[in-house]
Every structure is written in structure tokens, then in C-alpha cells.
Amino acid sequence: METITAGKLEIRPAEYLAFADGQPLKLTVRELQLLTALARRADRIVTREELHEAVWGGSYTKADRSVDVYVGKLRQKLEQVSPGCSFIHTHFGFGYRLASTPEASSHPFYRSATDR
């Protein structure tokens, strides 16, 4: 069975399991697919088009916000198990990057839910 490791993240796609800091993540199938697509390209910027193709298949239109919505959900769930760490970074105009080494949340968007 394939295991994908990206820093503090461990993903077992065939078993529909993902862990952050050893803690299980409660993800939907789409969230797991998105996290897997990002983890396979850890530390590289992945465009919305590439992520849409990997998770939803088919063509992507700029009006489709599915990737952005699911990235937001993933961020929330990762924040729950690793407060103060940002795993997924937005690169405006390009896409998203999963950091194999999560960075401290200094940007207001990455603040902990308890800080808001």
C-alpha cells in the first residue's frame, strides 16, 4: 500500500486515512484526494487547474471555486490538529503549495481559530 509522507503529514490513499502530527484527520473523500494531490507535489506550487484535474477530472473554468473552497476546509481541519501551523500556502495568481515543513502562522489568514 502506498504511503505519502510530507513532513508532519502521512497519507494512505488506498485506506482513506490521513494523519497530521500523528493525529488522524477526519476528511471527506474529496478533501483526502486534494490533500493527496498537494502532498504528491509537496513544496511545489500546484495550479488550480492541476488540482481540479487531479480531484474532479474534466475541464476547469476560472469561475469554478471548488478548489478554493476545499482548500479552505482542509486548512481548518489541519489547524484543528496542528494549531498555529500553516501547511497550505496560497500563491496568488498561481495556485497552492503544501509545505513539507509547516510554518508558523503569521499571516492573518493563517491565524488559529482561537485567535480570531
CYANA upper distance limits for C-alpha pairs under 8 A (distance plus 0.5 A):
  1 MET  CA     12 ARG  CA      8.01
  1 MET  CA     14 ALA  CA      7.35
  2 GLU  CA     12 ARG  CA      6.63
  2 GLU  CA     13 PRO  CA      7.54
  2 GLU  CA     14 ALA  CA      7.63
  3 THR  CA     10 GLU  CA      7.31
  3 THR  CA     11 ILE  CA      6.14
  3 THR  CA     12 ARG  CA      5.25
  3 THR  CA     13 PRO  CA      7.74
  4 ILE  CA     10 GLU  CA      6.22
  4 ILE  CA     11 ILE  CA      5.53
  4 ILE  CA     12 ARG  CA      6.96
  4 ILE  CA     36 THR  CA      8.13
  4 ILE  CA     39 ALA  CA      7.49
  4 ILE  CA     40 ARG  CA      7.57
  5 THR  CA      9 LEU  CA      6.17
  5 THR  CA     10 GLU  CA      5.08
  5 THR  CA     11 ILE  CA      6.91
  5 THR  CA     39 ALA  CA      7.83
  6 ALA  CA     10 GLU  CA      7.05
  6 ALA  CA     39 ALA  CA      6.49
  6 ALA  CA     42 ALA  CA      6.97
  6 ALA  CA     99 ALA  CA      8.21
  6 ALA  CA    100 SER  CA      5.19
  6 ALA  CA    101 THR  CA      8.26
  7 GLY  CA     99 ALA  CA      8.33
  7 GLY  CA    100 SER  CA      4.82
  7 GLY  CA    101 THR  CA      5.90
  7 GLY  CA    102 PRO  CA      8.24
  8 LYS  CA     19 PHE  CA      8.45
  8 LYS  CA     20 ALA  CA      6.00
  8 LYS  CA     21 ASP  CA      5.64
  8 LYS  CA     22 GLY  CA      8.12
  8 LYS  CA    100 SER  CA      7.59
  8 LYS  CA    101 THR  CA      7.66
  8 LYS  CA    102 PRO  CA      8.32
  9 LEU  CA     18 ALA  CA      7.74
  9 LEU  CA     19 PHE  CA      6.14
  9 LEU  CA     20 ALA  CA      5.10
  9 LEU  CA     21 ASP  CA      7.11
  9 LEU  CA     22 GLY  CA      8.35
  9 LEU  CA    100 SER  CA      8.25
 10 GLU  CA     18 ALA  CA      6.16
 10 GLU  CA     19 PHE  CA      5.64
 10 GLU  CA     20 ALA  CA      7.08
 10 GLU  CA     22 GLY  CA      8.43
 11 ILE  CA     16 TYR  CA      8.45
 11 ILE  CA     17 LEU  CA      6.43
 11 ILE  CA     18 ALA  CA      4.82
 11 ILE  CA     19 PHE  CA      6.90
 11 ILE  CA     36 THR  CA      7.35
 12 ARG  CA     16 TYR  CA      6.59
 12 ARG  CA     17 LEU  CA      5.64
 12 ARG  CA     18 ALA  CA      6.64
 13 PRO  CA     17 LEU  CA      6.83
 13 PRO  CA     18 ALA  CA      8.31
 13 PRO  CA     32 LEU  CA      7.93
 13 PRO  CA     33 GLN  CA      8.19
 13 PRO  CA     36 THR  CA      7.64
 16 TYR  CA     29 VAL  CA      7.83
 16 TYR  CA     32 LEU  CA      7.58
 17 LEU  CA     24 PRO  CA      7.91
 17 LEU  CA     25 LEU  CA      7.95
 17 LEU  CA     32 LEU  CA      8.33
 18 ALA  CA     24 PRO  CA      6.45
 18 ALA  CA     25 LEU  CA      6.01
 18 ALA  CA     26 LYS  CA      8.37
 18 ALA  CA     27 LEU  CA      8.30
 18 ALA  CA     32 LEU  CA      7.85
 19 PHE  CA     23 GLN  CA      5.63
 19 PHE  CA     24 PRO  CA      4.88
 19 PHE  CA     25 LEU  CA      5.90
 20 ALA  CA     24 PRO  CA      7.04
 20 ALA  CA     25 LEU  CA      7.33
 20 ALA  CA     78 LEU  CA      7.55
 20 ALA  CA     81 VAL  CA      7.19
 20 ALA  CA     82 SER  CA      7.66
 21 ASP  CA     81 VAL  CA      7.94
 21 ASP  CA     82 SER  CA      7.57
 23 GLN  CA     81 VAL  CA      7.06
 25 LEU  CA     77 LYS  CA      7.49
 25 LEU  CA     78 LEU  CA      7.93
 25 LEU  CA     81 VAL  CA      8.13
 26 LYS  CA     77 LYS  CA      8.07
 27 LEU  CA     31 GLU  CA      6.11
 27 LEU  CA     32 LEU  CA      6.33
 27 LEU  CA     74 LEU  CA      8.46
 27 LEU  CA     77 LYS  CA      8.39
 28 THR  CA     32 LEU  CA      6.66
 29 VAL  CA     33 GLN  CA      6.66
 30 ARG  CA     34 LEU  CA      6.60
 30 ARG  CA     55 VAL  CA      7.28
 30 ARG  CA     70 TYR  CA      8.37
 31 GLU  CA     35 LEU  CA      6.58
 31 GLU  CA     70 TYR  CA      6.87
 31 GLU  CA     71 VAL  CA      8.44
 31 GLU  CA     73 LYS  CA      8.23
 31 GLU  CA     74 LEU  CA      6.95
 32 LEU  CA     36 THR  CA      6.47
 33 GLN  CA     37 ALA  CA      6.64
 33 GLN  CA     54 ALA  CA      8.33
 33 GLN  CA     55 VAL  CA      6.30
 34 LEU  CA     38 LEU  CA      6.75
 34 LEU  CA     51 LEU  CA      7.38
 34 LEU  CA     54 ALA  CA      8.19
 34 LEU  CA     55 VAL  CA      6.52
 34 LEU  CA     70 TYR  CA      8.20
 34 LEU  CA     71 VAL  CA      8.30
 35 LEU  CA     39 ALA  CA      6.47
 35 LEU  CA     74 LEU  CA      8.10
 36 THR  CA     40 ARG  CA      6.56
 37 ALA  CA     41 ARG  CA      7.25
 37 ALA  CA     51 LEU  CA      7.16
 37 ALA  CA     54 ALA  CA      7.03
 37 ALA  CA     55 VAL  CA      8.03
 38 LEU  CA     42 ALA  CA      6.45
 38 LEU  CA     46 VAL  CA      7.67
 38 LEU  CA     51 LEU  CA      8.18
 38 LEU  CA     97 ARG  CA      7.45
 38 LEU  CA     98 LEU  CA      6.30
 39 ALA  CA     98 LEU  CA      6.90
 41 ARG  CA     45 ILE  CA      8.26
 41 ARG  CA     46 VAL  CA      7.76
 41 ARG  CA     98 LEU  CA      8.10
 42 ALA  CA     97 ARG  CA      7.25
 42 ALA  CA     98 LEU  CA      5.62
 42 ALA  CA     99 ALA  CA      6.54
 42 ALA  CA    100 SER  CA      6.47
 43 ASP  CA     97 ARG  CA      6.38
 43 ASP  CA     98 LEU  CA      6.12
 43 ASP  CA     99 ALA  CA      5.56
 43 ASP  CA    100 SER  CA      6.69
 44 ARG  CA     97 ARG  CA      6.06
 44 ARG  CA     98 LEU  CA      7.71
 45 ILE  CA     91 HIS  CA      7.87
 45 ILE  CA     94 PHE  CA      7.76
 45 ILE  CA     95 GLY  CA      6.59
 45 ILE  CA     96 TYR  CA      5.86
 45 ILE  CA     97 ARG  CA      5.04
 45 ILE  CA     98 LEU  CA      8.28
 46 VAL  CA     50 GLU  CA      6.86
 46 VAL  CA     51 LEU  CA      7.32
 46 VAL  CA     94 PHE  CA      8.00
 46 VAL  CA     95 GLY  CA      5.90
 46 VAL  CA     96 TYR  CA      5.85
 46 VAL  CA     97 ARG  CA      6.60
 47 THR  CA     51 LEU  CA      6.86
 47 THR  CA     94 PHE  CA      6.15
 47 THR  CA     95 GLY  CA      4.66
 47 THR  CA     96 TYR  CA      6.95
 48 ARG  CA     52 HIS  CA      6.43
 48 ARG  CA     67 VAL  CA      6.93
 48 ARG  CA     94 PHE  CA      8.14
 48 ARG  CA     95 GLY  CA      5.89
 48 ARG  CA     96 TYR  CA      7.93
 49 GLU  CA     53 GLU  CA      6.64
 49 GLU  CA     59 SER  CA      8.50
 49 GLU  CA     60 TYR  CA      6.35
 50 GLU  CA     54 ALA  CA      6.67
 51 LEU  CA     55 VAL  CA      6.60
 51 LEU  CA     67 VAL  CA      7.52
 52 HIS  CA     56 TRP  CA      5.85
 52 HIS  CA     57 GLY  CA      6.79
 52 HIS  CA     58 GLY  CA      8.34
 52 HIS  CA     59 SER  CA      8.34
 52 HIS  CA     60 TYR  CA      6.94
 52 HIS  CA     66 SER  CA      8.38
 52 HIS  CA     67 VAL  CA      6.88
 53 GLU  CA     57 GLY  CA      4.63
 53 GLU  CA     58 GLY  CA      6.50
 53 GLU  CA     59 SER  CA      7.45
 53 GLU  CA     60 TYR  CA      7.87
 60 TYR  CA     64 ASP  CA      7.36
 65 ARG  CA     69 VAL  CA      6.67
 66 SER  CA     70 TYR  CA      6.66
 67 VAL  CA     71 VAL  CA      6.53
 68 ASP  CA     72 GLY  CA      6.74
 69 VAL  CA     73 LYS  CA      6.95
 70 TYR  CA     74 LEU  CA      6.64
 71 VAL  CA     75 ARG  CA      6.63
 71 VAL  CA     88 ILE  CA      8.28
 72 GLY  CA     76 GLN  CA      6.89
 73 LYS  CA     77 LYS  CA      6.89
 74 LEU  CA     78 LEU  CA      6.57
 75 ARG  CA     79 GLU  CA      6.48
 75 ARG  CA     86 SER  CA      8.02
 75 ARG  CA     87 PHE  CA      7.93
 75 ARG  CA     88 ILE  CA      7.24
 76 GLN  CA     80 GLN  CA      6.84
 77 LYS  CA     81 VAL  CA      7.41
 78 LEU  CA     82 SER  CA      6.48
 78 LEU  CA     83 PRO  CA      8.30
 78 LEU  CA     87 PHE  CA      8.03
 79 GLU  CA     83 PRO  CA      5.26
 79 GLU  CA     84 GLY  CA      7.27
 79 GLU  CA     85 CYS  CA      7.13
 79 GLU  CA     86 SER  CA      7.79
 79 GLU  CA    112 SER  CA      7.31
 79 GLU  CA    113 ALA  CA      8.36
 83 PRO  CA    112 SER  CA      6.51
 84 GLY  CA    104 ALA  CA      6.31
 84 GLY  CA    105 SER  CA      5.78
 84 GLY  CA    110 TYR  CA      8.12
 84 GLY  CA    111 ARG  CA      7.07
 84 GLY  CA    112 SER  CA      6.01
 85 CYS  CA    102 PRO  CA      6.10
 85 CYS  CA    103 GLU  CA      6.00
 85 CYS  CA    104 ALA  CA      5.37
 85 CYS  CA    105 SER  CA      5.93
 85 CYS  CA    110 TYR  CA      8.28
 86 SER  CA    102 PRO  CA      5.89
 86 SER  CA    103 GLU  CA      5.91
 86 SER  CA    104 ALA  CA      6.75
 86 SER  CA    105 SER  CA      6.08
 86 SER  CA    110 TYR  CA      6.65
 87 PHE  CA     98 LEU  CA      6.09
 87 PHE  CA     99 ALA  CA      5.77
 87 PHE  CA    100 SER  CA      7.90
 87 PHE  CA    101 THR  CA      7.93
 87 PHE  CA    102 PRO  CA      5.25
 87 PHE  CA    103 GLU  CA      7.35
 88 ILE  CA     96 TYR  CA      7.15
 88 ILE  CA     97 ARG  CA      6.17
 88 ILE  CA     98 LEU  CA      5.06
 88 ILE  CA     99 ALA  CA      6.81
 89 HIS  CA     96 TYR  CA      6.05
 89 HIS  CA     97 ARG  CA      5.67
 89 HIS  CA     98 LEU  CA      6.86
 89 HIS  CA     99 ALA  CA      7.89
 90 THR  CA     95 GLY  CA      6.63
 90 THR  CA     96 TYR  CA      5.18
 90 THR  CA     97 ARG  CA      7.08
 91 HIS  CA     95 GLY  CA      5.73
 91 HIS  CA     96 TYR  CA      6.12
 91 HIS  CA     97 ARG  CA      7.83
 99 ALA  CA    103 GLU  CA      8.15
105 SER  CA    110 TYR  CA      5.60
105 SER  CA    111 ARG  CA      6.12
105 SER  CA    112 SER  CA      8.14
106 SER  CA    110 TYR  CA      7.23
106 SER  CA    111 ARG  CA      7.27
107 HIS  CA    111 ARG  CA      7.18
111 ARG  CA    115 ASP  CA      6.71
111 ARG  CA    116 ARG  CA      7.45
112 SER  CA    116 ARG  CA      7.29
